[in-house]
Amino acid sequence: MSVDRTQMLRAAAALLSRKSTATMDEVARAAGIGRATLHRHFAGRDALVRALEEMGIQEFEAALDAAHLHEGPADQALRRLVAEAEPCAQLLAFLVTENQLFEGDQVNEGWARLDARVGALFRRGQEEGTFRIDLSPAWLTEALYGLIGTCAWSVMDGRVAANDFQYMITELLLGGARRSVET
């Protein structure tokens, strides 16, 4: 029987997004395969997490592309980005809490690409006068990642309705990031 690597990664992502401490045995069961099959594809947890990282970076880059961040007002581009990122939010929620991915000199350069693209959106919004200039683009980028992860977990736990994902994130972030018009 041929096992699809992408299906294994999706099953692992779904499980690890809910239970980050899941064992390789639990991941194999969630994927509907034996542990030996899982180990033929991923030598251990680190290899699995690195493969998930690559998948997450690719999916978030695709969301950035689909959101057309350079088009229209920055706040509308941000709304599109949150909508496009929703399908990969659970995976991102898991990845951003995996300290091993961000320690040492082995950090995947994909994270820097993502940060640069999102940061450029916030910088553009500041230059347009849409976003506050006292909050750095780097901070706004981290805040966005945090809100995506937190909302994904809240949806998984049933504390937030899935239909509210985009609204909750954009309203909270934009409510704090928008530059107020002084009268």
GIDACOR-V452309 format. One record per residue. N is the residue number from 1. D_FIRST is the distance of its C-alpha to the first C-alpha in whole Angstrom. Layout:
n->N d_first->D_FIRST
n->N d_first->D_FIRST
//
This chain:
n->1 d_first->0
n->2 d_first->4
n->3 d_first->6
n->4 d_first->10
n->5 d_first->13
n->6 d_first->15
n->7 d_first->14
n->8 d_first->14
n->9 d_first->17
n->10 d_first->18
n->11 d_first->17
n->12 d_first->19
n->13 d_first->22
n->14 d_first->23
n->15 d_first->23
n->16 d_first->25
n->17 d_first->27
n->18 d_first->28
n->19 d_first->28
n->20 d_first->28
n->21 d_first->28
n->22 d_first->25
n->23 d_first->23
n->24 d_first->20
n->25 d_first->19
n->26 d_first->20
n->27 d_first->18
n->28 d_first->15
n->29 d_first->16
n->30 d_first->17
n->31 d_first->14
n->32 d_first->12
n->33 d_first->10
n->34 d_first->12
n->35 d_first->15
n->36 d_first->13
n->37 d_first->11
n->38 d_first->13
n->39 d_first->16
n->40 d_first->14
n->41 d_first->14
n->42 d_first->18
n->43 d_first->20
n->44 d_first->22
n->45 d_first->23
n->46 d_first->25
n->47 d_first->23
n->48 d_first->21
n->49 d_first->24
n->50 d_first->25
n->51 d_first->22
n->52 d_first->23
n->53 d_first->26
n->54 d_first->25
n->55 d_first->24
n->56 d_first->27
n->57 d_first->29
n->58 d_first->28
n->59 d_first->27
n->60 d_first->31
n->61 d_first->32
n->62 d_first->31
n->63 d_first->33
n->64 d_first->36
n->65 d_first->36
n->66 d_first->35
n->67 d_first->38
n->68 d_first->41
n->69 d_first->42
n->70 d_first->45
n->71 d_first->46
n->72 d_first->49
n->73 d_first->50
n->74 d_first->48
n->75 d_first->48
n->76 d_first->47
n->77 d_first->44
n->78 d_first->43
n->79 d_first->43
n->80 d_first->40
n->81 d_first->38
n->82 d_first->38
n->83 d_first->37
n->84 d_first->34
n->85 d_first->33
n->86 d_first->33
n->87 d_first->29
n->88 d_first->28
n->89 d_first->31
n->90 d_first->29
n->91 d_first->27
n->92 d_first->30
n->93 d_first->32
n->94 d_first->30
n->95 d_first->30
n->96 d_first->34
n->97 d_first->34
n->98 d_first->32
n->99 d_first->35
n->100 d_first->33
n->101 d_first->32
n->102 d_first->36
n->103 d_first->38
n->104 d_first->39
n->105 d_first->38
n->106 d_first->35
n->107 d_first->35
n->108 d_first->33
n->109 d_first->35
n->110 d_first->33
n->111 d_first->35
n->112 d_first->38
n->113 d_first->38
n->114 d_first->37
n->115 d_first->40
n->116 d_first->42
n->117 d_first->41
n->118 d_first->41
n->119 d_first->45
n->120 d_first->46
n->121 d_first->46
n->122 d_first->48
n->123 d_first->50
n->124 d_first->51
n->125 d_first->51
n->126 d_first->54
n->127 d_first->56
n->128 d_first->56
n->129 d_first->57
n->130 d_first->54
n->131 d_first->53
n->132 d_first->55
n->133 d_first->56
n->134 d_first->57
n->135 d_first->53
n->136 d_first->51
n->137 d_first->48
n->138 d_first->46
n->139 d_first->47
n->140 d_first->46
n->141 d_first->43
n->142 d_first->42
n->143 d_first->44
n->144 d_first->41
n->145 d_first->38
n->146 d_first->40
n->147 d_first->40
n->148 d_first->37
n->149 d_first->35
n->150 d_first->38
n->151 d_first->37
n->152 d_first->34
n->153 d_first->34
n->154 d_first->37
n->155 d_first->35
n->156 d_first->32
n->157 d_first->34
n->158 d_first->36
n->159 d_first->39
n->160 d_first->39
n->161 d_first->38
n->162 d_first->35
n->163 d_first->38
n->164 d_first->40
n->165 d_first->38
n->166 d_first->40
n->167 d_first->43
n->168 d_first->43
n->169 d_first->42
n->170 d_first->44
n->171 d_first->47
n->172 d_first->47
n->173 d_first->47
n->174 d_first->49
n->175 d_first->52
n->176 d_first->52
n->177 d_first->52
n->178 d_first->54
n->179 d_first->57
n->180 d_first->60
n->181 d_first->62
n->182 d_first->66
n->183 d_first->69
//
